[in-house]
Amino acid sequence: MKRIVAAILLLALALTLCACGRKAENASAAPTENASSAPTLLSFFKRDKEDVSVSSTPASEVVSEPVPETPAPDLAAEAIALYNSGDYAAAFRKASEQADSGDPAIAAILGRAYYLGLGTDANSAKALGYLETAAKGGYPSAAYLLAEAVELGKGMRMDEAEAARRYIKFVAAADDADPASFDYGAAMCSLSDCFVKGKGVEKNHSLALDAANKAAACSNLSPFELMALADFYNAPAPNPVSKAADEAGALTVETARKVDAAKAESLYSIALPGLQRLAAEGSVAAMKMLGDLYLDGKGGVQQDYAKAMEYYLQAAEEGNADAQAQLGYMYQNALGVSADYAKAMEWNNRAAQQGNAQGQAQIGYLYQNGLGVTQNLDEAGRWYTRAKESGSEWAAAKLEETEATNPHASFEAHA
């Protein structure tokens, strides 16, 4: 019996061990149905690595979209636009922001501003360097102002030979001037002046008129160029004996006829508001020109000697030789005031000491006629000679007249 119970117990133990073995085998060999899709840390690393290798580009090959840049302001264009509009003070300020840039356009504006007093106080010494840069950069008007500076000794030593050379250089540059350039009108105005006065070229009225007409067609002339052109058209018309004589400068003058009086008056009128604005800003040259308009009643203003003297006095006290000579003229000829030869001599002398031809000639006239001084034809001749050498054709004619009536054989000019 005991043996039967032991056998039964052994059989039961064997069966139990067998079942446990099958469980363990099944657990290790049979994965769950979703095991292949279950996420693991390794699978995440592997997926990220594959994603990068497919979608990313090495940094050295990345081409990024360009970031739009704000364009740098074209200060030269802005300054030119302001200059062309007649706002010279704003043009000067804008150009001054790039004063050291070496840009010929900027230099042209600054050179003209300092030399002519457009938008700032006139200062020939400051103007010269800018004018040189502008002239080398292809702006003919700058070359003309440099020639004039040498001729008159403005900001540099006076040198007639060097001035002549520079005028020749200007004429050559003006012949090739670009009509689209902002200084074309000024260059043509100056070229006309050269043909009228024989600066760097032979006198030739036909060519002077052609250049003046080109200048007058420009819409951006400064009041100073407008006045110069108006004076040209308002002058007596030359009457050439022949075309050959015209080209040689052999002209007679028809005093009864002007070059173009209507065009002159139109240009004076256009210049007037610009001159008034510049005078209000302190331009001495503009004050003098306003005096001219009121003295003769040009440009749409009524003749007003008191107003003319007011403007002349403002400019004369600032040292403007032309205004000083005009004051001498008014006192000498009793225009709006009683004749006062002492004051006439005072103002004429102040102008003459600056080399002003009108002032020198008017002193000669006082001595020739004994006005406020003892009549002295020798002294008159000396002053007329100085004025002639300074370019006064009127003085040249008076010199011949004085020599004809003077008992002395000749005059000795002195500085």
C-alpha positions in Angstrom: 0.0 0.0 0.0 2.8 2.3 1.0 4.5 1.6 -2.3 1.4 2.5 -4.3 1.0 5.9 -2.5 4.7 6.7 -3.2 4.3 5.9 -6.8 1.3 8.1 -7.1 3.2 11.0 -5.5 6.2 10.6 -7.8 3.9 10.6 -10.8 2.2 13.8 -9.7 5.6 15.6 -9.1 6.8 14.6 -12.6 3.7 15.9 -14.2 4.0 19.3 -12.4 7.7 19.8 -13.4 6.8 19.0 -17.0 4.1 21.7 -17.1 6.4 24.3 -15.6 9.0 23.6 -18.3 6.5 24.1 -21.1 5.4 27.4 -19.6 9.0 28.7 -19.4 9.7 27.5 -23.0 6.6 29.2 -24.3 7.3 32.5 -22.5 10.8 32.8 -24.0 10.2 31.6 -27.5 6.8 33.2 -28.4 6.7 37.0 -28.5 3.5 38.9 -28.3 1.7 39.8 -31.5 2.6 43.6 -31.2 6.2 43.2 -30.1 7.5 44.1 -33.6 5.8 47.5 -33.5 6.4 48.4 -29.9 8.6 51.5 -29.7 12.0 51.2 -28.1 14.7 53.8 -27.3 16.9 52.3 -30.0 14.2 52.6 -32.6 13.8 56.4 -31.8 17.6 57.0 -32.2 17.6 55.0 -35.4 14.6 56.8 -36.9 16.0 60.3 -36.0 19.3 59.4 -37.6 17.6 58.2 -40.8 15.4 61.3 -40.9 18.4 63.6 -40.7 20.3 61.7 -43.4 17.4 62.1 -45.8 16.1 65.6 -45.2 19.1 67.6 -44.1 21.8 69.4 -46.2 25.3 69.9 -44.9 25.8 73.5 -43.5 28.4 74.3 -46.2 25.8 73.7 -48.9 22.9 75.5 -47.3 21.7 78.4 -49.5 19.6 80.8 -47.4 17.2 83.3 -48.9 18.8 86.7 -49.2 17.6 89.2 -46.6 16.5 92.4 -48.4 18.8 95.3 -47.6 17.7 98.9 -47.2 19.5 100.7 -50.1 22.0 103.3 -49.1 20.6 106.8 -49.9 22.1 108.4 -53.0 23.1 111.6 -51.4 24.5 113.1 -54.6 21.1 112.6 -56.4 19.3 114.0 -53.4 21.6 117.1 -53.2 21.2 117.6 -57.0 17.4 117.4 -56.8 17.4 120.0 -54.0 19.8 122.2 -56.0 17.6 121.9 -59.1 14.6 122.9 -57.1 16.3 126.1 -55.9 16.6 125.1 -52.3 20.3 125.8 -52.1 20.6 125.7 -48.3 19.1 122.2 -48.2 21.3 121.1 -51.1 24.4 122.4 -49.3 23.4 120.6 -46.1 22.8 117.3 -47.9 26.1 117.6 -49.9 27.9 118.4 -46.7 27.0 115.0 -45.3 29.4 113.5 -47.9 31.9 116.4 -48.1 34.9 114.0 -47.9 33.5 111.4 -50.3 35.5 112.6 -53.3 32.2 112.4 -55.4 32.6 115.0 -58.2 28.9 115.7 -58.1 29.0 116.4 -54.4 32.2 118.5 -54.9 30.4 120.5 -57.7 27.6 121.5 -55.4 29.8 122.4 -52.5 32.3 124.3 -54.7 29.5 126.4 -56.3 27.9 126.9 -52.9 31.1 128.3 -51.3 32.2 130.2 -54.3 28.9 131.9 -55.2 27.3 131.9 -51.7 24.5 129.5 -52.6 23.0 128.2 -49.4 26.0 129.2 -47.3 28.4 132.1 -46.8 30.6 132.8 -49.8 34.1 131.6 -49.1 36.4 131.3 -52.1 39.2 129.6 -50.2 36.9 126.8 -49.1 35.5 126.5 -52.6 38.8 125.8 -54.5 39.5 122.3 -53.4 35.9 121.2 -54.2 36.0 123.0 -57.6 39.2 121.2 -58.5 37.6 117.8 -57.7 34.5 118.7 -59.7 36.5 120.0 -62.7 38.5 116.8 -62.8 35.3 114.8 -62.5 33.8 116.4 -65.6 31.9 119.4 -64.4 32.8 122.3 -66.7 31.2 125.0 -64.6 33.7 124.2 -61.9 36.6 124.7 -64.4 35.2 128.2 -65.3 34.9 129.3 -61.6 38.5 128.1 -61.1 39.7 130.2 -64.0 37.8 133.2 -62.7 39.3 132.7 -59.2 42.8 132.8 -60.7 41.9 135.8 -62.9 40.5 137.8 -60.0 42.7 136.5 -57.2 39.8 135.0 -55.3 41.1 132.6 -52.7 44.5 132.3 -54.6 47.2 134.5 -56.1 46.1 136.4 -59.2 47.8 135.1 -62.3 46.6 136.3 -65.7 48.6 133.7 -67.7 47.3 130.8 -65.6 43.8 132.2 -65.8 44.0 132.3 -69.6 45.2 128.7 -69.7 42.3 127.7 -67.4 39.8 129.5 -69.6 41.0 127.6 -72.6 40.7 124.4 -70.7 37.1 125.3 -69.7 36.1 126.1 -73.2 37.3 122.7 -74.4 35.4 121.0 -71.5 32.2 123.0 -72.2 32.3 121.9 -75.9 31.9 118.3 -74.6 29.5 119.1 -71.8 26.7 116.6 -71.2 23.3 118.3 -71.6 21.9 115.9 -69.0 24.3 117.2 -66.3 22.9 119.4 -63.6 25.6 122.1 -64.3 25.1 122.2 -68.1 23.1 125.4 -68.0 25.7 127.1 -65.8 28.5 125.9 -68.2 26.7 127.3 -71.2 26.1 130.6 -69.5 29.8 130.8 -68.7 30.7 129.8 -72.2 28.6 132.6 -73.5 30.5 135.0 -71.2 33.8 133.7 -72.6 32.8 134.5 -76.2 31.5 137.9 -75.2 34.7 138.9 -73.4 37.2 136.8 -75.3 38.2 134.6 -72.3 40.2 131.7 -73.7 38.7 132.3 -77.2 38.3 135.0 -79.7 35.3 137.2 -79.2 32.4 135.9 -81.2 28.8 137.1 -80.6 27.2 134.4 -82.7 28.7 131.7 -80.6 28.0 133.7 -77.4 24.3 133.9 -78.5 24.2 130.2 -79.3 25.6 129.3 -75.8 23.3 131.7 -74.1 20.2 130.2 -75.9 21.3 126.7 -74.7 21.6 128.0 -71.1 18.3 129.9 -71.2 16.6 126.6 -72.2 17.7 125.0 -68.9 15.2 125.1 -66.0 17.7 124.8 -63.1 19.7 128.0 -63.5 20.6 129.8 -60.3 19.5 133.4 -59.9 23.1 134.5 -60.6 23.1 132.7 -64.0 19.7 134.1 -64.8 20.9 137.6 -64.1 24.0 137.1 -66.2 22.0 135.8 -69.2 19.5 138.6 -68.8 22.3 141.2 -68.9 23.6 139.5 -72.0 20.2 139.8 -73.8 19.7 143.3 -72.5 23.0 144.5 -73.9 23.3 146.5 -77.2 23.3 144.2 -80.1 26.5 144.0 -82.1 26.3 144.6 -85.8 29.0 142.6 -87.6 30.2 144.1 -90.8 30.5 140.6 -92.2 30.6 137.0 -91.0 34.4 137.1 -91.2 34.5 140.3 -89.2 32.1 138.7 -86.6 34.4 135.7 -86.3 37.4 138.0 -85.9 35.5 140.0 -83.2 35.4 143.2 -85.3 31.9 144.4 -84.3 30.2 147.7 -84.2 27.3 148.3 -81.8 23.8 149.2 -82.6 22.9 151.2 -79.5 19.2 151.5 -80.4 18.7 147.7 -80.5 19.2 145.1 -77.8 20.0 141.5 -78.3 16.6 140.4 -77.0 14.9 142.8 -74.6 11.8 140.7 -74.1 13.9 137.6 -73.1 16.0 139.8 -70.8 13.0 141.0 -69.0 11.6 137.5 -68.6 14.8 136.2 -67.2 15.1 139.2 -64.7 11.5 138.3 -63.6 12.4 134.6 -63.1 15.5 135.6 -61.1 13.7 138.0 -58.8 12.2 135.6 -56.2 15.4 133.6 -56.0 17.4 136.7 -55.4 15.0 137.8 -52.7 15.2 134.4 -51.0 19.0 134.4 -51.1 19.3 138.0 -49.9 17.0 137.1 -46.9 19.5 134.2 -46.2 22.4 136.7 -46.2 23.7 136.5 -49.7 25.7 139.7 -50.4 25.8 139.0 -54.2 22.0 138.7 -54.2 21.6 142.0 -52.3 23.7 143.8 -55.0 21.7 142.3 -57.8 18.4 143.3 -56.2 19.8 146.8 -56.1 20.4 146.6 -59.8 16.8 145.6 -60.5 15.4 148.4 -58.4 17.8 150.9 -59.9 16.6 150.3 -63.4 13.1 149.0 -62.8 13.7 145.6 -64.3 12.2 142.2 -63.6 8.7 143.5 -63.0 9.7 145.9 -60.1 9.1 149.6 -60.3 12.2 151.8 -60.4 13.0 152.7 -56.8 16.2 154.5 -56.1 15.7 154.4 -52.3 15.2 150.6 -52.4 18.2 150.2 -54.7 20.4 152.2 -52.3 19.1 150.1 -49.4 20.2 146.9 -51.0 23.5 148.4 -52.3 24.3 149.7 -48.8 23.7 146.3 -47.2 26.1 144.6 -49.7 28.6 147.4 -49.7 29.0 147.3 -45.9 29.8 143.6 -46.3 32.6 144.5 -48.6 31.0 143.9 -52.0 33.0 146.0 -54.4 30.4 146.1 -57.1 27.8 147.5 -54.7 30.3 150.0 -53.4 30.9 151.2 -57.0 27.1 151.5 -57.5 26.8 153.6 -54.4 29.5 155.9 -55.8 27.6 156.0 -59.1 24.3 157.0 -57.3 26.0 159.8 -55.3 27.9 161.0 -58.3 24.8 161.3 -60.5 22.3 162.3 -57.8 20.1 159.3 -58.2 17.6 159.3 -55.4 19.9 161.5 -53.3 21.5 164.9 -53.6 24.8 164.9 -55.4 27.5 164.2 -52.9 31.0 163.9 -54.5 32.8 163.3 -51.2 30.6 160.3 -50.6 31.0 159.3 -54.3 34.8 159.4 -53.9 34.6 157.5 -50.7 32.6 154.6 -52.1 34.4 154.6 -55.5 37.8 154.4 -53.7 36.7 151.5 -51.5 35.7 149.6 -54.7 38.8 150.7 -56.6 41.1 149.4 -53.9 39.6 145.9 -54.5 40.4 146.2 -58.2 36.9 147.1 -59.3 37.0 148.7 -62.8 33.8 150.7 -62.3 35.0 152.3 -59.2 38.4 153.1 -60.8 36.7 154.6 -63.9 34.4 156.7 -61.8 37.3 158.2 -59.9 38.8 159.1 -63.2 35.6 160.8 -64.2 35.6 162.9 -60.9 39.1 164.1 -61.7 38.4 164.7 -65.3 35.5 167.0 -64.5 36.7 168.4 -61.2 33.8 167.1 -59.2 34.6 167.3 -55.5 38.3 167.5 -56.4 40.5 169.8 -58.3 40.4 169.0 -61.9 43.4 166.9 -62.9 43.5 165.3 -66.3 46.8 163.5 -65.5 45.2 161.9 -62.5 42.1 161.2 -64.5 44.2 159.4 -67.1 45.9 157.3 -64.5 42.6 156.1 -63.1 41.1 155.5 -66.5 44.2 153.5 -67.4 43.8 151.3 -64.3 40.1 150.8 -65.2 40.9 149.9 -68.8 43.4 147.3 -67.6 40.7 145.9 -65.3 38.5 145.5 -68.3 36.4 148.6 -68.6 35.6 149.5 -72.2 33.9 152.7 -71.0 37.2 153.7 -69.3 39.1 153.0 -72.5 36.9 155.4 -74.4 37.2 158.1 -71.7 41.0 157.6 -71.7 41.1 158.5 -75.4 38.9 161.5 -74.7 41.0 162.7 -71.9 44.3 162.3 -73.7 42.9 164.4 -76.6 42.1 167.3 -74.3 45.2 167.0 -72.0 48.1 169.2 -72.8 50.5 166.5 -71.7 51.6 164.0 -74.3 50.9 160.9 -72.3 49.8 159.4 -69.0 51.8 157.2 -66.7 49.6 154.5 -65.2 50.4 153.5 -61.7 49.0 150.9 -59.4 
